[in-house]
Amino acid sequence: MGQVIQLTTVQPLFDAVWNGTKTAVIQPNARDYKVGDLLELKEYDLVKNKFGERIIPVLITHVLKADHQHHWGLREGFVMLSFKVMA
């Protein structure tokens, strides 16, 4: 397994992952994400302006990067991370 990275995940995006309807996210690639990295998605409520108690561990299964030849609809320096929820 790769690195373990904590990411703040705002509502309603957190619930979409929790319910299994969201399986990808677009992020700046500041952490050099790789397949096999574990993300710990930490719930954050913008309305209440505080963290919730839930955390979802997800495993990165695919990394789509914009590069000098193909942008894939992403801004340079961003990636789309596909993931699966770990039980």
N, CA and C atoms as a LAMMPS dump frame, in Angstrom:
ITEM: TIMESTEP
0
ITEM: NUMBER OF ATOMS
261
ITEM: BOX BOUNDS ff ff ff
-5.0000000000000000e+02 5.0000000000000000e+02
-5.0000000000000000e+02 5.0000000000000000e+02
-5.0000000000000000e+02 5.0000000000000000e+02
ITEM: ATOMS id mol type element x y z
1 1 1 N 0.85 -1.187 0
2 1 2 C 0 0 0
3 1 3 C 0.884 1.234 0
4 2 1 N 0.389 2.303 -0.575
5 2 2 C 1.124 3.562 -0.681
6 2 3 C 0.937 4.433 0.541
7 3 1 N 1.004 5.712 0.322
8 3 2 C 0.868 6.686 1.398
9 3 3 C -0.583 6.786 1.89
10 4 1 N -0.749 7.238 3.125
11 4 2 C -2.067 7.496 3.695
12 4 3 C -2.246 9.005 3.743
13 5 1 N -3.336 9.486 3.128
14 5 2 C -3.561 10.924 2.991
15 5 3 C -4.943 11.26 3.525
16 6 1 N -5.029 12.243 4.411
17 6 2 C -6.331 12.706 4.898
18 6 3 C -6.813 13.851 4.02
19 7 1 N -8.081 13.759 3.594
20 7 2 C -8.697 14.811 2.796
21 7 3 C -9.993 15.25 3.451
22 8 1 N -10.163 16.545 3.611
23 8 2 C -11.436 17.087 4.071
24 8 3 C -12.431 16.97 2.924
25 9 1 N -13.606 16.424 3.21
26 9 2 C -14.625 16.215 2.179
27 9 3 C -15.925 16.848 2.656
28 10 1 N -16.384 17.858 1.924
29 10 2 C -17.559 18.63 2.339
30 10 3 C -18.857 17.911 1.971
31 11 1 N -19.891 18.257 2.719
32 11 2 C -21.244 17.8 2.4
33 11 3 C -21.752 18.616 1.222
34 12 1 N -22.504 18.067 0.297
35 12 2 C -23.055 16.711 0.248
36 12 3 C -22.142 15.692 -0.421
37 13 1 N -20.915 16.07 -0.785
38 13 2 C -20.012 15.136 -1.452
39 13 3 C -19.652 13.95 -0.56
40 14 1 N -19.484 14.206 0.733
41 14 2 C -19.157 13.131 1.661
42 14 3 C -20.251 12.066 1.66
43 15 1 N -21.519 12.502 1.751
44 15 2 C -22.63 11.542 1.759
45 15 3 C -22.714 10.757 0.462
46 16 1 N -22.353 11.365 -0.667
47 16 2 C -22.372 10.655 -1.947
48 16 3 C -21.348 9.52 -1.951
49 17 1 N -20.195 9.734 -1.336
50 17 2 C -19.214 8.65 -1.193
51 17 3 C -19.75 7.616 -0.21
52 18 1 N -20.277 8.074 0.911
53 18 2 C -20.823 7.201 1.964
54 18 3 C -21.894 6.272 1.386
55 19 1 N -22.736 6.801 0.486
56 19 2 C -23.827 6.026 -0.104
57 19 3 C -23.4 5.216 -1.324
58 20 1 N -22.168 5.398 -1.794
59 20 2 C -21.654 4.617 -2.905
60 20 3 C -21.936 5.187 -4.286
61 21 1 N -22.493 6.404 -4.355
62 21 2 C -22.802 6.982 -5.66
63 21 3 C -21.658 7.818 -6.231
64 22 1 N -20.697 8.198 -5.406
65 22 2 C -19.526 8.964 -5.865
66 22 3 C -18.293 8.084 -5.706
67 23 1 N -17.582 7.866 -6.819
68 23 2 C -16.409 6.987 -6.787
69 23 3 C -15.167 7.629 -7.403
70 24 1 N -15.204 8.95 -7.562
71 24 2 C -14.053 9.667 -8.123
72 24 3 C -14.076 11.101 -7.607
73 25 1 N -12.907 11.732 -7.653
74 25 2 C -12.781 13.12 -7.221
75 25 3 C -11.675 13.784 -8.027
76 26 1 N -11.828 15.069 -8.289
77 26 2 C -10.787 15.856 -8.955
78 26 3 C -10.068 16.666 -7.881
79 27 1 N -8.741 16.589 -7.899
80 27 2 C -7.918 17.234 -6.876
81 27 3 C -6.702 17.885 -7.522
82 28 1 N -6.168 18.941 -6.903
83 28 2 C -4.831 19.386 -7.305
84 28 3 C -3.849 18.247 -6.993
85 29 1 N -2.853 18.066 -7.823
86 29 2 C -1.922 16.951 -7.612
87 29 3 C -0.735 17.36 -6.74
88 30 1 N -0.992 18.1 -5.706
89 30 2 C 0.061 18.579 -4.815
90 30 3 C 0.696 17.452 -4
91 31 1 N 0.038 16.299 -3.915
92 31 2 C 0.546 15.191 -3.088
93 31 3 C 1.046 14.018 -3.918
94 32 1 N 1.164 14.197 -5.224
95 32 2 C 1.663 13.149 -6.112
96 32 3 C 0.938 11.819 -5.864
97 33 1 N -0.378 11.84 -6.02
98 33 2 C -1.213 10.667 -5.786
99 33 3 C -0.808 9.519 -6.699
100 34 1 N -0.926 8.288 -6.161
101 34 2 C -0.604 7.082 -6.922
102 34 3 C -1.648 6.003 -6.638
103 35 1 N -1.81 5.092 -7.61
104 35 2 C -2.649 3.919 -7.378
105 35 3 C -2.102 3.185 -6.158
106 36 1 N -2.99 2.796 -5.256
107 36 2 C -2.582 2.106 -4.031
108 36 3 C -2.512 3.012 -2.821
109 37 1 N -2.553 4.339 -3.016
110 37 2 C -2.609 5.256 -1.874
111 37 3 C -3.964 5.122 -1.197
112 38 1 N -3.985 5.287 0.112
113 38 2 C -5.218 5.245 0.885
114 38 3 C -5.603 6.671 1.269
115 39 1 N -6.819 7.053 0.917
116 39 2 C -7.351 8.357 1.317
117 39 3 C -8.282 8.154 2.498
118 40 1 N -8.132 8.995 3.508
119 40 2 C -9.083 9.019 4.612
120 40 3 C -9.923 10.282 4.428
121 41 1 N -11.15 10.095 3.957
122 41 2 C -12.043 11.221 3.687
123 41 3 C -12.736 11.611 4.979
124 42 1 N -12.48 12.827 5.428
125 42 2 C -13.023 13.317 6.707
126 42 3 C -14.188 14.254 6.431
127 43 1 N -15.317 13.963 7.036
128 43 2 C -16.555 14.722 6.83
129 43 3 C -16.44 16.149 7.36
130 44 1 N -16.875 17.113 6.53
131 44 2 C -16.906 18.517 6.956
132 44 3 C -18.225 19.142 6.515
133 45 1 N -18.898 19.813 7.444
134 45 2 C -20.182 20.458 7.187
135 45 3 C -19.964 21.964 7.062
136 46 1 N -20.141 22.493 5.841
137 46 2 C -19.934 23.926 5.611
138 46 3 C -20.983 24.782 6.3
139 47 1 N -22.208 24.272 6.434
140 47 2 C -23.277 25.03 7.083
141 47 3 C -22.981 25.216 8.568
142 48 1 N -22.574 24.132 9.221
143 48 2 C -22.255 24.191 10.658
144 48 3 C -20.829 24.656 10.905
145 49 1 N -20.018 24.7 9.818
146 49 2 C -18.62 25.122 9.905
147 49 3 C -17.828 24.278 10.907
148 50 1 N -18.01 22.94 10.801
149 50 2 C -17.256 22.052 11.685
150 50 3 C -17.151 20.659 11.076
151 51 1 N -16.175 19.899 11.58
152 51 2 C -15.988 18.525 11.142
153 51 3 C -17.039 17.628 11.772
154 52 1 N -17.466 16.631 10.997
155 52 2 C -18.335 15.587 11.527
156 52 3 C -17.478 14.501 12.149
157 53 1 N -18.122 13.425 12.556
158 53 2 C -17.398 12.334 13.211
159 53 3 C -17.014 11.214 12.257
160 54 1 N -17.553 11.227 11.033
161 54 2 C -17.325 10.107 10.112
162 54 3 C -16.065 10.297 9.27
163 55 1 N -15.405 9.183 9.029
164 55 2 C -14.246 9.102 8.132
165 55 3 C -14.459 7.894 7.236
166 56 1 N -14.2 8.058 5.943
167 56 2 C -14.33 6.955 4.992
168 56 3 C -12.948 6.64 4.421
169 57 1 N -12.44 5.412 4.641
170 57 2 C -11.186 5.029 3.997
171 57 3 C -11.464 4.555 2.571
172 58 1 N -10.752 5.121 1.6
173 58 2 C -10.902 4.7 0.204
174 58 3 C -9.53 4.447 -0.395
175 59 1 N -9.459 3.469 -1.298
176 59 2 C -8.226 3.097 -1.962
177 59 3 C -8.236 3.649 -3.379
178 60 1 N -7.192 4.377 -3.756
179 60 2 C -7.101 4.904 -5.122
180 60 3 C -6.855 3.737 -6.082
181 61 1 N -7.743 3.614 -7.086
182 61 2 C -7.649 2.534 -8.066
183 61 3 C -7.187 3.023 -9.435
184 62 1 N -7.28 4.345 -9.686
185 62 2 C -6.843 4.894 -10.972
186 62 3 C -6.548 6.38 -10.793
187 63 1 N -5.504 6.856 -11.45
188 63 2 C -5.141 8.276 -11.426
189 63 3 C -5.09 8.763 -12.869
190 64 1 N -5.925 9.746 -13.198
191 64 2 C -5.912 10.364 -14.527
192 64 3 C -5.269 11.733 -14.385
193 65 1 N -4.126 11.925 -15.068
194 65 2 C -3.377 13.172 -14.972
195 65 3 C -3.441 13.941 -16.285
196 66 1 N -3.545 15.247 -16.174
197 66 2 C -3.355 16.103 -17.348
198 66 3 C -1.853 16.155 -17.612
199 67 1 N -1.47 16.064 -18.879
200 67 2 C -0.051 16.186 -19.212
201 67 3 C 0.109 17.109 -20.418
202 68 1 N 1.324 17.223 -20.908
203 68 2 C 1.584 18.167 -21.999
204 68 3 C 0.921 17.758 -23.317
205 69 1 N 0.548 16.487 -23.472
206 69 2 C -0.108 16.039 -24.7
207 69 3 C -1.63 15.957 -24.564
208 70 1 N -2.097 15.495 -23.434
209 70 2 C -3.533 15.281 -23.219
210 70 3 C -3.965 15.933 -21.913
211 71 1 N -5.041 16.667 -21.998
212 71 2 C -5.552 17.31 -20.784
213 71 3 C -6.759 16.586 -20.207
214 72 1 N -7.439 15.769 -21.019
215 72 2 C -8.575 14.976 -20.554
216 72 3 C -9.636 15.816 -19.868
217 73 1 N -9.741 17.09 -20.19
218 73 2 C -10.72 17.962 -19.561
219 73 3 C -10.298 18.49 -18.203
220 74 1 N -9.061 18.224 -17.802
221 74 2 C -8.548 18.672 -16.511
222 74 3 C -7.637 19.884 -16.695
223 75 1 N -7.626 20.753 -15.711
224 75 2 C -6.634 21.836 -15.705
225 75 3 C -5.261 21.249 -15.411
226 76 1 N -4.244 21.853 -15.962
227 76 2 C -2.883 21.394 -15.696
228 76 3 C -2.624 21.408 -14.192
229 77 1 N -1.99 20.365 -13.705
230 77 2 C -1.693 20.25 -12.276
231 77 3 C -2.785 19.563 -11.473
232 78 1 N -3.872 19.15 -12.144
233 78 2 C -4.965 18.46 -11.46
234 78 3 C -5.026 17.006 -11.899
235 79 1 N -5.639 16.184 -11.059
236 79 2 C -5.849 14.774 -11.358
237 79 3 C -7.281 14.386 -11.024
238 80 1 N -7.769 13.337 -11.695
239 80 2 C -9.011 12.718 -11.284
240 80 3 C -8.634 11.388 -10.639
241 81 1 N -9.06 11.211 -9.387
242 81 2 C -8.763 9.991 -8.657
243 81 3 C -10.013 9.124 -8.612
244 82 1 N -9.916 7.911 -9.144
245 82 2 C -10.985 6.933 -8.986
246 82 3 C -10.635 6.107 -7.762
247 83 1 N -11.657 5.699 -7.015
248 83 2 C -11.384 4.981 -5.767
249 83 3 C -12.489 4.001 -5.434
250 84 1 N -12.153 3.08 -4.504
251 84 2 C -13.164 2.185 -3.958
252 84 3 C -13.113 2.278 -2.439
253 85 1 N -14.275 2.206 -1.835
254 85 2 C -14.389 2.299 -0.391
255 85 3 C -13.84 1.007 0.224
256 86 1 N -13.033 1.15 1.243
257 86 2 C -12.482 0.007 1.963
258 86 3 C -13.421 -0.316 3.124
259 87 1 N -13.7 -1.574 3.297
260 87 2 C -14.611 -2 4.371
261 87 3 C -13.895 -2.125 5.687
